[in-house]
């Protein structure tokens, strides 16, 4: 039988995350699963330390992440090229990407040991930065790509484009290009719609645009979105951010192209197949504290069963 290996990683700035990571690692080791940890994060009896980087997750069955959404985005950087699913335990603020809460650690370990989980693909964004027609940078994002002003006292002026055709021009703080997974992150804060994860689409959401036409837009997953910086002194000092983690300084007149990523991020879920949509609805209610008192549900179905 092939040896099972799980990489466990945690937010090193939170003692609660480190304690939880040790608990998970020790339970997995006791169940006969080989545990990897990232060098410098935490140690656990029987676990094997590996250096952080692209090879950390190679050959593993899962990457278990204890922390907030930022920790999951960091782990996605080495889980994605390895084709290994992520599963998160929320120890942060909102934790939309996480699958479990701290009080569900024991259940999470039991489900992992029993292979009682399903794996979903989450769309990513591939982004290319061009200057005078020449590619100067390329990267990717799970949540969003943002073109933003670098200085608080300035605005940037941009032209946005969809599928090779110009759509509008405005000045403002920037533009968010988001996946459905990222629709509850920066795009949501900028006024964009919440998009259920199984919907295939790309979002373009202006950030504080000074324009009559600057609504959030949802386009085909096959579309190519582009943001061009207008060459003018007041538009200098723009930056590109990917998931708030990777930064590219943009030269004046730069063009940023965003399209569906060639490689998705794999996410492990504990729910039964086919229930993802309802699960996400429940997650929205719980994370945002949405008022649902008075909901009666599909009462006619219950009446039919009792007839």
C-alpha positions as CSV (number, residue, x, y, z in Angstrom):
1,X,0.0,0.0,0.0
2,X,1.3,3.4,-0.9
3,X,2.5,5.6,2.0
4,X,0.2,8.5,2.8
5,X,1.7,11.9,3.4
6,X,0.2,15.1,4.6
7,X,1.8,18.5,4.8
8,X,0.7,20.5,7.9
9,X,1.4,24.3,7.9
10,X,0.4,27.0,10.3
11,X,0.4,30.8,10.9
12,X,3.6,31.2,12.9
13,X,2.4,34.4,14.4
14,X,-0.4,32.8,16.3
15,X,0.3,30.5,19.2
16,X,-3.2,29.0,18.9
17,X,-2.4,28.0,15.3
18,X,0.9,26.3,16.3
19,X,-0.9,24.4,19.1
20,X,-3.5,23.3,16.7
21,X,-0.9,22.3,14.1
22,X,0.9,20.1,16.7
23,X,-2.4,18.5,17.6
24,X,-3.2,17.7,14.0
25,X,0.3,16.4,13.2
26,X,0.4,14.1,16.3
27,X,-3.0,12.7,15.5
28,X,-2.1,12.0,11.9
29,X,1.2,10.4,12.9
30,X,-0.6,8.2,15.4
31,X,-2.9,7.1,12.6
32,X,0.1,6.0,10.5
33,X,0.2,8.9,8.1
34,X,3.5,10.5,7.4
35,X,3.5,14.2,8.3
36,X,5.6,16.9,6.8
37,X,6.1,20.4,8.3
38,X,7.8,23.4,6.9
39,X,11.2,24.1,8.4
40,X,11.1,26.9,11.0
41,X,7.3,26.7,11.6
42,X,6.9,24.1,14.4
43,X,8.2,20.6,15.3
44,X,6.2,17.5,16.0
45,X,7.4,14.0,17.1
46,X,7.8,11.8,14.0
47,X,7.2,14.6,11.5
48,X,9.7,15.4,8.8
49,X,10.7,19.0,8.2
50,X,11.0,20.1,4.5
51,X,12.2,23.5,3.2
52,X,9.5,26.0,2.2
53,X,9.1,26.2,-1.6
54,X,7.6,24.6,-4.7
55,X,8.7,21.1,-3.7
56,X,7.2,21.2,-0.2
57,X,3.9,19.6,-1.2
58,X,5.1,17.4,-4.0
59,X,3.8,13.8,-3.6
60,X,1.6,14.7,-0.6
61,X,-2.1,13.7,-0.4
62,X,-3.2,17.0,1.3
63,X,-2.0,20.3,2.6
64,X,-3.7,21.1,5.9
65,X,-3.5,24.8,6.7
66,X,-4.1,26.3,10.2
67,X,-4.7,30.0,10.1
68,X,-6.7,32.6,8.2
69,X,-7.4,33.1,4.5
70,X,-3.9,34.7,4.2
71,X,-2.3,31.5,5.4
72,X,-4.3,29.5,2.8
73,X,-3.3,31.9,0.0
74,X,0.4,31.4,1.0
75,X,0.0,27.6,1.1
76,X,-1.7,27.7,-2.4
77,X,1.6,29.0,-3.8
78,X,3.2,25.6,-3.3
79,X,0.1,23.4,-3.4
80,X,-1.0,24.6,-6.8
81,X,2.1,23.5,-8.8
82,X,2.2,20.2,-7.0
83,X,-1.5,19.5,-7.8
84,X,-2.2,18.9,-4.1
85,X,-5.5,19.8,-2.5
86,X,-5.7,22.4,0.4
87,X,-7.9,22.1,3.4
88,X,-8.0,24.9,5.9
89,X,-8.9,25.4,9.6
90,X,-10.0,29.0,10.2
91,X,-8.0,30.7,13.0
92,X,-8.4,34.1,11.4
93,X,-11.2,36.7,11.1
94,X,-13.6,35.5,8.4
95,X,-12.0,32.5,6.8
96,X,-14.1,32.0,3.7
97,X,-11.5,29.6,2.2
98,X,-11.3,27.5,5.3
99,X,-13.3,24.3,5.7
100,X,-13.2,23.8,9.5
101,X,-13.3,25.8,12.7
102,X,-11.0,25.2,15.7
103,X,-13.6,23.1,17.6
104,X,-13.7,20.7,14.6
105,X,-10.1,19.7,14.6
106,X,-10.6,16.1,15.9
107,X,-13.4,15.6,13.3
108,X,-11.2,17.0,10.5
109,X,-8.4,14.6,11.4
110,X,-10.8,11.6,11.5
111,X,-12.2,12.6,8.1
112,X,-8.8,12.9,6.6
113,X,-7.7,9.6,8.0
114,X,-10.8,7.9,6.5
115,X,-10.4,9.8,3.2
116,X,-13.9,11.2,3.8
117,X,-13.5,14.3,1.7
118,X,-14.1,15.5,-1.8
119,X,-11.9,17.7,-3.9
120,X,-13.0,20.7,-5.9
121,X,-11.2,22.8,-8.5
122,X,-11.1,26.5,-7.9
123,X,-10.5,28.8,-10.9
124,X,-7.4,31.0,-10.9
125,X,-6.3,34.0,-12.9
126,X,-3.2,34.2,-15.0
127,X,-1.9,37.7,-15.4
128,X,0.6,39.3,-17.8
129,X,2.1,42.8,-17.6
130,X,3.2,44.4,-20.8
131,X,5.2,47.6,-21.4
132,X,5.4,48.9,-25.0
133,X,4.1,45.5,-26.2
134,X,6.8,43.5,-24.4
135,X,5.9,41.1,-21.5
136,X,7.7,42.3,-18.4
137,X,6.1,40.1,-15.7
138,X,3.7,37.2,-15.4
139,X,2.1,35.7,-12.3
140,X,-1.2,34.3,-11.1
141,X,-3.8,34.6,-8.3
142,X,-6.5,32.5,-6.6
143,X,-8.6,35.4,-5.3
144,X,-7.9,38.5,-7.3
145,X,-5.5,40.6,-9.3
146,X,-5.6,44.4,-8.5
147,X,-4.2,47.4,-10.4
148,X,-3.9,50.1,-7.7
149,X,-2.4,53.5,-7.1
150,X,0.8,53.4,-5.2
151,X,0.4,56.8,-3.4
152,X,-2.6,57.7,-1.3
153,X,-2.8,61.3,-2.5
154,X,-3.0,60.3,-6.2
155,X,-5.4,58.6,-8.6
156,X,-4.6,56.4,-11.5
157,X,-6.3,56.8,-14.9
158,X,-7.1,53.6,-16.8
159,X,-8.9,52.3,-19.8
160,X,-10.5,48.9,-19.3
161,X,-10.9,46.4,-22.1
162,X,-12.9,43.2,-22.5
163,X,-12.0,40.7,-25.2
164,X,-9.9,43.1,-27.2
165,X,-12.5,45.9,-27.2
166,X,-12.3,49.1,-25.1
167,X,-15.1,49.6,-22.7
168,X,-14.6,52.7,-20.6
169,X,-12.0,55.1,-19.1
170,X,-11.9,56.5,-15.6
171,X,-9.7,57.9,-12.9
172,X,-9.8,56.3,-9.4
173,X,-8.0,54.1,-7.0
174,X,-7.8,51.1,-9.3
175,X,-9.5,47.9,-10.6
176,X,-10.0,44.4,-9.2
177,X,-10.1,41.4,-11.5
178,X,-11.5,38.5,-9.4
179,X,-12.4,34.9,-9.5
180,X,-15.7,33.6,-8.0
181,X,-13.6,32.4,-5.0
182,X,-12.3,36.0,-4.6
183,X,-15.7,37.6,-4.9
184,X,-16.0,37.6,-1.1
185,X,-12.6,39.2,-0.6
186,X,-11.3,42.5,-2.0
187,X,-13.9,42.5,-4.9
188,X,-16.7,42.4,-2.3
189,X,-15.2,45.3,-0.3
190,X,-15.1,47.3,-3.5
191,X,-18.8,46.8,-4.2
192,X,-18.7,43.7,-6.3
193,X,-21.3,40.8,-6.3
194,X,-21.0,37.6,-4.3
195,X,-20.6,34.8,-6.8
196,X,-21.0,31.1,-5.8
197,X,-17.8,29.1,-6.2
198,X,-19.2,26.7,-8.7
199,X,-20.1,29.5,-11.1
200,X,-17.5,29.9,-13.8
201,X,-16.9,33.6,-14.5
202,X,-14.5,36.5,-14.1
203,X,-15.3,39.7,-12.3
204,X,-14.0,43.2,-13.0
205,X,-14.7,45.7,-10.1
206,X,-13.6,49.4,-10.1
207,X,-12.2,50.8,-6.9
208,X,-13.6,54.3,-6.1
209,X,-13.9,55.2,-9.8
210,X,-14.7,58.8,-10.8
211,X,-17.1,58.0,-13.7
212,X,-20.8,57.8,-14.6
213,X,-20.3,54.2,-15.9
214,X,-18.2,52.1,-13.6
215,X,-20.3,49.2,-12.4
216,X,-19.0,45.9,-11.3
217,X,-19.0,43.5,-14.2
218,X,-19.3,39.7,-14.6
219,X,-17.9,38.2,-17.8
220,X,-17.4,34.8,-19.4
221,X,-14.6,32.6,-18.0
222,X,-13.1,32.6,-21.5
223,X,-12.9,36.4,-21.6
224,X,-9.6,38.3,-21.5
225,X,-9.7,41.4,-19.3
226,X,-7.2,44.2,-19.7
227,X,-6.4,47.4,-17.8
228,X,-4.2,50.0,-19.5
229,X,-2.6,52.9,-17.6
230,X,-3.0,56.2,-19.3
231,X,0.4,57.7,-20.0
232,X,0.3,60.9,-17.9
233,X,2.3,62.2,-14.9
234,X,-0.6,61.7,-12.5
235,X,-1.0,58.1,-13.3
236,X,2.6,57.1,-12.4
237,X,3.1,55.1,-9.3
238,X,0.7,52.2,-10.0
239,X,1.2,48.7,-8.7
240,X,-0.1,45.2,-9.4
241,X,-1.0,43.0,-6.4
242,X,-1.9,39.3,-6.7
243,X,-3.9,38.0,-3.7
244,X,-2.3,40.8,-1.6
245,X,0.9,38.8,-1.6
246,X,2.9,39.3,-4.8
247,X,3.6,42.8,-6.0
248,X,4.7,44.2,-9.3
249,X,5.6,47.9,-9.9
250,X,3.9,49.0,-13.1
251,X,5.7,51.4,-15.5
252,X,3.8,54.3,-17.0
253,X,1.5,53.1,-19.8
254,X,1.6,49.5,-18.6
255,X,-1.0,47.0,-19.8
256,X,-2.2,44.3,-17.5
257,X,-4.0,41.3,-19.0
258,X,-6.0,38.9,-16.9
259,X,-7.5,35.6,-18.1
260,X,-8.6,32.3,-16.6
261,X,-5.6,30.4,-15.1
262,X,-4.3,27.4,-16.9
263,X,-3.8,25.6,-13.5
264,X,-6.6,25.6,-10.9
265,X,-6.1,25.4,-7.1
266,X,-7.5,22.2,-5.6
267,X,-9.6,22.5,-2.4
268,X,-10.6,19.6,-0.2
269,X,-14.1,19.8,1.3
270,X,-15.8,17.7,4.0
271,X,-19.3,18.0,2.7
272,X,-21.0,15.3,0.6
273,X,-20.8,15.7,-3.2
274,X,-23.5,17.9,-4.7
275,X,-24.1,20.1,-1.6
276,X,-21.6,22.8,-2.3
277,X,-24.1,25.5,-3.2
278,X,-26.2,25.1,-0.1
279,X,-23.0,24.8,2.0
280,X,-21.8,28.2,0.6
281,X,-25.1,29.8,1.4
282,X,-24.9,28.6,5.0
283,X,-21.3,29.9,5.1
284,X,-22.4,33.4,3.9
285,X,-25.0,33.5,6.7
286,X,-22.6,32.4,9.3
287,X,-19.6,34.5,8.3
288,X,-21.6,37.7,7.8
289,X,-24.2,37.1,10.6
290,X,-27.0,37.5,8.0
291,X,-30.6,37.7,9.4
292,X,-32.6,34.6,8.5
293,X,-35.1,34.5,11.4
294,X,-38.6,33.8,10.1
295,X,-37.5,31.5,7.2
296,X,-39.9,28.7,6.9
297,X,-38.3,26.8,4.0
298,X,-40.0,24.5,1.6
299,X,-42.9,23.8,3.8
300,X,-45.1,22.4,1.0
301,X,-42.6,19.5,0.7
302,X,-42.9,18.7,4.4
303,X,-46.7,18.8,4.1
304,X,-46.6,16.4,1.2
305,X,-44.5,13.9,3.2
306,X,-46.9,14.0,6.1
307,X,-50.0,13.6,3.9
